[in-house]
Every structure is written in C-alpha cells, then in structure tokens.
Amino acid sequence: MASLAPSTIRAFQSDIRMFLRRGGTLPSTDTEIANYLTRCFEDGYKPNTLKRQLCSLRRWHLVMNCPTLGNEQMIKGVMRGCARLNEVPVKRAPALMRDDLHQLLNSLDLSELRDLRDAAMFCLTFYGAFRYSEVLNLRVEHLTWDTRGVLVRLSRSKTNQEGRHEVKAIHHADTSLPYCPVNLLYRWLEAAHIQRGAVFRSVSLGGRPGGSKLSRTAFQNALIRGLERSNLDSRGFSTHSMRAGLITEAHLRGKSLEQIQRVTGHRHLSTLTEYIRVADPFENSANDF
C-alpha cells in the first residue's frame, strides 16, 4: 500500500467502507461479491465504478493475506453483463490540437506574469502530454536544461506510483512556430525569479508569485479563463484535452505508437490508442487510396 498514491488509497478505503455499509462481510466470497456488484449496478452505479470496487476488494484480500477469489468466471460474467446492459458511449475529453493551443496562447498577454505562467503551463502540458497533476508537482530540481530542450523528471505519476525513474524530453519547437514550450518555461521561471521548489505557483493581483505550488482548482480556473478569452469554451475542452491533443496530433503526423508511448508513459499500447481522437472519420483514413 505504501507504493500507492494517496488518492488511490482514499478510493480504496471508500470502496471498502461502502461494501461493508451495504451489508458485505470481509473476508468475502465470489458469490457475495458478484451479488454485491449486481445490486450496485441495479442502483445506478456505472461499470467503471464497479471495476474499481472489484479491484479494491481484491486488493483487500491480498493485503490481509486472505484466500484470493476463486470463481473468476462468475465475477467476470457479472461485469460483462453490466457493461452490455449499460451500453452508454464513453464520454471522452475532446483533443485540444496544436492549432487550438496556439489560439489559446494568442489570447494571453505574455507581458503579464499570470498570463506568462499560464502560457508556459499550457504549452508544457501539451508537448509533454502531461496529466495536469504531474505538471503541478514539477519542481525546478526536476528540470535539466539541454541545447535541444529540457529534460523533465517525474518522481511519480498515475502509471508510475512506485517512483521509477521517468524522464520526458521536451524539444524546442520549430522556429516557424509562434510558441516554444522550452522558451516559455524559461521565460516564466526568469520573470518569476524561481530558482528552486515548485515550478508553477499562484500569482497575486499585484503580480507577485507565491511560494507553494499551484492548486488543481487554480489550474482548472486558469484553463476556463483562457478558453473563454480565446472563444474555445464551447468546444468542451477539459484539463485532459491537451494530453489527448498531443497524442492525436502526433498520430496524425505519422509518429509511431511506440514513439508516442515514450512521451506519454503509458504502460500498454491498448490504453494509448483510446486517447486518439479523430473528429472527422474521413481524415487520415486507411482506405483513402
């Protein structure tokens, strides 16, 4: 459990409490868990929520050194049935593509410290295919500058909760492009006089940077504010759209899945392909010849 992220542990504890509150007993049996999952589905819980609850129950048995659940087919049958009966398309964040990113950055006044921070933050999030939690946890000590760009070391991420060494290379953008993630990051750190600690911080109304890292709410508010200013707020973009955008943009520009995986840090290519958002079915079609 020590290797898990705090949010994962909280979700695990919540799932176990819910199971007990609804009459479950621990250690449990395959039949009891299958019946529990069925009741939850009938009460309106989505298949993804049931998957997490099942994962938590399996983890409890493992941590408590109890016999593992034996009749997997029974439980798998219940999960397949719930997924089939649900039949609701998975809602995914639309991809914010590079042209969208440039439109977003065009709306910012880079002479203002807060807007310069937002520009550096959004551009880095896109080109690094970062989750916004990863960007907010970045520290100056995680950055290594290079003539080709900057290396960003991640201490932990959603797919790296054990703290394995994970480095992302952020290249200088082509000189023909109006914005470069490396230059914007350097300009922000210089303008805010940040030499150590959190990379992205709050900025007061008087234009002074704070001492602690920016909060998730502040990141979300900054994105909402930027989308409104750039007239992109009707497109349904979210904090995950920049990660999906880089993956989709790289795919459409002919990058291999293995190349994209090196940037995103996905463990499995099957998960990575779910991020590719092609809005126009005729675009880049395999049968267009």
C-alpha positions in Angstrom: 0.0 0.0 0.0 2.9 2.3 0.6 3.6 2.4 -3.1 0.1 3.7 -4.0 -0.8 7.3 -4.5 -2.8 9.0 -1.7 -5.8 9.4 -4.0 -5.7 5.7 -4.8 -5.6 4.8 -1.1 -8.5 7.1 -0.3 -10.6 5.5 -3.1 -9.7 2.0 -1.8 -10.8 2.9 1.7 -14.0 4.4 0.4 -14.8 1.3 -1.6 -14.3 -1.0 1.4 -16.4 1.2 3.6 -19.2 1.2 1.0 -19.1 -2.6 0.7 -19.4 -3.0 4.5 -22.1 -0.4 4.7 -24.2 -2.2 2.2 -24.1 -5.5 4.2 -20.9 -7.1 2.8 -18.6 -9.1 5.0 -14.8 -9.5 4.9 -13.3 -11.8 4.1 -15.8 -12.3 1.3 -16.8 -14.9 -1.2 -17.2 -14.9 -5.0 -20.9 -15.3 -4.7 -21.3 -12.4 -2.2 -19.1 -10.1 -4.3 -21.0 -11.0 -7.5 -24.3 -10.3 -5.9 -23.0 -7.0 -4.4 -21.8 -5.8 -7.8 -25.2 -6.7 -9.4 -27.1 -4.7 -6.7 -24.8 -1.7 -7.2 -25.4 -1.8 -11.0 -29.2 -2.0 -10.4 -28.8 1.0 -8.1 -27.3 3.0 -11.0 -23.5 2.6 -10.5 -21.6 2.6 -13.8 -19.4 -0.3 -14.9 -16.2 1.7 -14.4 -17.2 2.3 -10.8 -17.8 -1.4 -10.3 -14.4 -2.2 -11.8 -12.8 0.0 -9.2 -14.8 -1.5 -6.4 -13.9 -5.0 -7.5 -10.2 -4.0 -7.7 -10.4 -2.6 -4.1 -12.0 -5.9 -2.8 -9.3 -8.0 -4.5 -6.6 -5.7 -3.0 -8.1 -6.0 0.5 -7.9 -9.8 0.3 -4.3 -9.6 -0.9 -3.2 -7.1 1.7 -4.9 -9.1 4.5 -3.4 -12.4 3.2 -6.8 -13.9 2.7 -7.5 -16.5 0.1 -7.9 -14.9 -3.4 -11.2 -15.0 -5.1 -11.6 -18.3 -6.8 -14.5 -18.3 -9.2 -13.3 -15.5 -11.5 -15.7 -16.6 -14.3 -18.7 -15.8 -12.1 -17.5 -12.3 -11.4 -16.3 -11.7 -15.0 -19.8 -12.8 -16.2 -21.4 -10.2 -13.9 -19.1 -7.5 -15.1 -19.6 -8.3 -18.8 -23.4 -8.3 -18.3 -23.3 -4.9 -16.6 -21.2 -3.5 -19.4 -23.6 -4.9 -22.1 -26.7 -3.6 -20.4 -25.2 -0.2 -19.8 -24.5 0.5 -23.5 -23.7 4.1 -22.9 -20.9 5.6 -25.1 -17.8 6.5 -23.0 -17.6 10.3 -22.8 -14.0 11.4 -23.5 -12.4 14.8 -23.4 -12.0 16.2 -26.9 -8.5 16.7 -28.2 -7.1 20.2 -28.0 -4.9 20.2 -31.1 -1.8 22.3 -31.8 -3.8 25.0 -33.7 -6.2 25.2 -30.8 -3.3 25.6 -28.4 -1.9 28.5 -30.5 -5.4 30.1 -30.5 -5.5 29.7 -26.7 -2.0 31.2 -26.2 -2.8 34.1 -28.6 -5.4 35.3 -26.2 -2.8 35.6 -23.4 -0.8 38.8 -22.7 2.7 37.5 -22.1 3.8 40.8 -20.6 1.6 39.9 -17.6 3.1 37.5 -15.2 0.0 35.4 -14.6 -0.6 35.0 -18.4 3.0 34.1 -18.9 2.7 31.4 -16.3 -0.5 30.1 -17.9 1.1 30.1 -21.4 4.2 28.1 -20.1 1.9 25.7 -18.2 -0.4 25.0 -21.0 2.3 24.7 -23.6 4.3 22.3 -21.4 1.2 20.2 -20.6 0.5 19.8 -24.3 4.0 19.0 -25.6 4.8 16.7 -22.6 1.4 15.0 -22.8 1.3 15.6 -19.1 -1.6 15.0 -16.7 -2.2 18.3 -15.0 -1.4 16.8 -11.6 2.1 15.9 -13.0 2.6 19.5 -14.1 1.6 20.9 -10.8 4.0 18.6 -8.9 7.0 19.7 -11.0 9.9 21.3 -9.2 12.9 23.2 -10.6 15.1 20.4 -9.3 13.3 18.1 -11.8 14.5 20.1 -14.8 17.7 19.6 -16.7 18.4 22.1 -19.5 19.9 21.0 -22.8 20.7 22.7 -26.1 17.9 20.6 -27.6 15.3 21.4 -25.0 14.7 20.4 -21.4 14.5 17.1 -19.6 11.7 16.8 -17.1 12.0 14.1 -14.4 8.8 12.8 -12.9 9.1 11.4 -9.4 5.6 9.8 -9.6 2.7 9.6 -11.9 -0.6 7.7 -12.4 1.2 4.9 -14.2 4.4 5.2 -12.0 3.3 5.1 -8.4 6.4 3.2 -7.3 8.6 6.2 -8.1 10.6 4.6 -11.0 13.0 6.9 -12.9 10.9 8.5 -15.6 12.2 11.3 -17.8 10.4 13.2 -20.6 12.3 15.2 -23.2 10.7 18.4 -24.3 12.1 19.7 -27.5 12.5 23.3 -28.7 9.6 24.0 -31.1 10.4 24.6 -34.8 11.4 28.2 -35.4 8.5 28.6 -37.8 6.0 28.2 -34.9 4.9 31.1 -32.7 5.3 29.3 -29.4 8.0 27.1 -27.9 7.4 25.2 -24.6 11.0 25.4 -23.6 11.3 29.1 -24.2 8.0 29.8 -22.4 9.1 27.8 -19.4 12.4 29.5 -19.2 10.8 33.0 -19.5 8.3 32.2 -16.7 11.0 31.0 -14.3 13.2 34.0 -15.1 10.3 36.5 -14.8 9.0 35.0 -11.5 12.6 34.7 -10.1 12.0 31.0 -9.3 15.3 29.1 -8.7 14.1 26.2 -6.6 10.9 24.5 -5.5 7.5 24.4 -7.3 7.7 25.4 -10.9 4.1 26.7 -11.3 2.8 28.9 -8.5 0.0 31.3 -7.8 0.4 35.0 -8.8 -1.1 37.7 -6.7 -3.2 40.6 -8.1 -0.1 42.7 -7.6 1.9 40.4 -9.9 3.9 38.6 -7.2 4.4 34.8 -7.4 3.5 32.7 -4.3 5.8 30.2 -2.6 3.8 27.0 -2.9 2.7 25.0 -5.9 -0.4 26.0 -7.8 -3.6 24.1 -6.8 -5.7 21.9 -9.0 -8.6 24.4 -8.8 -6.3 27.2 -9.8 -5.2 25.2 -12.9 -8.8 24.5 -13.9 -9.8 28.1 -13.4 -6.9 29.3 -15.5 -7.9 26.9 -18.3 -11.5 28.0 -18.1 -10.4 31.6 -18.2 -8.1 31.0 -21.2 -10.7 29.1 -23.1 -13.3 31.9 -22.7 -10.8 34.6 -23.8 -9.9 32.5 -26.9 -13.5 31.7 -27.8 -12.8 28.0 -27.3 -15.1 27.5 -24.4 -17.9 25.9 -26.5 -15.7 23.0 -27.6 -15.9 21.0 -24.4 -12.2 21.0 -23.6 -11.1 19.9 -20.2 -7.8 19.6 -18.3 -7.2 16.2 -20.1 -7.7 17.6 -23.6 -4.1 18.7 -24.0 -2.8 15.2 -23.3 -5.3 13.8 -25.8 -4.4 16.5 -28.2 -0.7 15.8 -28.3 -1.4 12.1 -28.7 -3.8 12.7 -31.6 -1.6 15.3 -33.2 1.4 13.0 -33.1 -0.6 10.1 -34.5 -1.9 12.2 -37.4 1.7 13.4 -38.2 2.9 9.8 -38.6 4.6 9.2 -35.3 4.5 5.5 -34.3 2.7 4.3 -31.2 6.0 3.4 -29.6 7.3 6.9 -30.1 4.2 8.4 -28.6 4.3 5.9 -25.7 7.8 7.2 -24.8 6.3 10.6 -24.3 3.0 9.7 -22.6 4.4 7.0 -20.3 1.5 4.6 -21.0 2.3 1.0 -20.0 0.0 -0.5 -22.6 -0.5 0.4 -26.2 -4.1 -0.6 -25.9 -4.7 2.2 -23.4 -2.8 4.7 -25.5 -4.9 4.1 -28.6 -8.0 5.1 -26.6 -6.6 8.7 -26.5 -6.5 9.1 -30.3 -9.4 11.4 -31.1 -10.2 11.7 -34.8 -13.2 14.0 -35.1 -13.6 13.5 -38.9 -13.9 9.8 -39.9 -12.7 10.7 -43.4 -9.5 12.2 -42.0 -6.3 10.1 -42.4 -8.4 7.1 -43.4 -6.6 3.8 -44.2 -8.8 3.2 -47.3 -8.2 6.6 -48.8 -6.3 5.4 -51.9 
